[in-house]
Amino acid sequence: MSETGDVAPPVDLLTISRTVEQALARRIALPERSWTDTTTRQLQGHLSLLLLEDLGDTDIAPVRELHRIAYRLLDRHGRPDADTPPLHAYEYMRALAAVTRSVAALYARGLDGER
């Protein structure tokens, strides 16, 4: 709970999983840019929310590396904008989805008490 009494939104692993699956689904052609941008924003929100959670021991090298990659992807300077070519925006979205999947797995493992 925050100082204002607001309760943080719960982590919805099912919604996160569905968004990741849609982003990583194999496609014959690039999806519409508007879909890529919307999915990217959803993934950014999911990843940001997950990074606020206790993900366990961050002293383990692979976990530290995953955090570094996640924060680099969320950095405003590295995000695609309206001038970014569609393929690059799509590749960014897929990278974001892959990292979100990994961070969600860490979170889920913690829920199972395996930390």
DAMO-V799032 format. One record per residue. N is the residue number from 1. OMEGA is omega as a letter, one per 20 degrees, with the letter a starting at -180 (none if undefined). D_LAST is the distance of its C-alpha to the last C-alpha in whole Angstrom. Layout:
n=N omega=OMEGA d_last=D_LAST
n=N omega=OMEGA d_last=D_LAST
This chain:
n=1 omega=a d_last=23
n=2 omega=r d_last=25
n=3 omega=a d_last=28
n=4 omega=r d_last=31
n=5 omega=r d_last=29
n=6 omega=r d_last=28
n=7 omega=r d_last=25
n=8 omega=r d_last=22
n=9 omega=a d_last=23
n=10 omega=r d_last=20
n=11 omega=a d_last=18
n=12 omega=a d_last=20
n=13 omega=r d_last=18
n=14 omega=r d_last=21
n=15 omega=r d_last=23
n=16 omega=a d_last=21
n=17 omega=r d_last=21
n=18 omega=r d_last=25
n=19 omega=r d_last=25
n=20 omega=r d_last=23
n=21 omega=r d_last=25
n=22 omega=a d_last=28
n=23 omega=a d_last=28
n=24 omega=a d_last=27
n=25 omega=r d_last=30
n=26 omega=a d_last=33
n=27 omega=r d_last=36
n=28 omega=a d_last=39
n=29 omega=r d_last=40
n=30 omega=r d_last=39
n=31 omega=r d_last=38
n=32 omega=a d_last=40
n=33 omega=r d_last=39
n=34 omega=r d_last=38
n=35 omega=r d_last=36
n=36 omega=a d_last=34
n=37 omega=r d_last=34
n=38 omega=r d_last=33
n=39 omega=r d_last=30
n=40 omega=r d_last=29
n=41 omega=r d_last=29
n=42 omega=a d_last=27
n=43 omega=r d_last=24
n=44 omega=r d_last=25
n=45 omega=r d_last=24
n=46 omega=a d_last=21
n=47 omega=r d_last=20
n=48 omega=r d_last=21
n=49 omega=a d_last=19
n=50 omega=a d_last=16
n=51 omega=r d_last=16
n=52 omega=a d_last=17
n=53 omega=r d_last=13
n=54 omega=a d_last=10
n=55 omega=r d_last=8
n=56 omega=a d_last=6
n=57 omega=r d_last=7
n=58 omega=r d_last=11
n=59 omega=r d_last=12
n=60 omega=a d_last=12
n=61 omega=r d_last=15
n=62 omega=r d_last=14
n=63 omega=r d_last=12
n=64 omega=r d_last=15
n=65 omega=r d_last=17
n=66 omega=r d_last=16
n=67 omega=a d_last=16
n=68 omega=r d_last=20
n=69 omega=a d_last=21
n=70 omega=a d_last=20
n=71 omega=r d_last=22
n=72 omega=r d_last=25
n=73 omega=a d_last=25
n=74 omega=r d_last=25
n=75 omega=a d_last=28
n=76 omega=a d_last=31
n=77 omega=a d_last=33
n=78 omega=a d_last=31
n=79 omega=r d_last=32
n=80 omega=r d_last=35
n=81 omega=a d_last=38
n=82 omega=a d_last=41
n=83 omega=r d_last=42
n=84 omega=r d_last=39
n=85 omega=a d_last=41
n=86 omega=a d_last=39
n=87 omega=r d_last=38
n=88 omega=r d_last=36
n=89 omega=r d_last=34
n=90 omega=r d_last=33
n=91 omega=r d_last=32
n=92 omega=r d_last=30
n=93 omega=a d_last=29
n=94 omega=r d_last=27
n=95 omega=r d_last=25
n=96 omega=r d_last=24
n=97 omega=a d_last=23
n=98 omega=r d_last=21
n=99 omega=r d_last=19
n=100 omega=r d_last=19
n=101 omega=a d_last=17
n=102 omega=r d_last=15
n=103 omega=r d_last=14
n=104 omega=r d_last=14
n=105 omega=r d_last=12
n=106 omega=r d_last=9
n=107 omega=a d_last=9
n=108 omega=r d_last=10
n=109 omega=r d_last=7
n=110 omega=r d_last=5
n=111 omega=r d_last=9
n=112 omega=r d_last=8
n=113 omega=a d_last=6
n=114 omega=a d_last=4
n=115 omega=none d_last=0
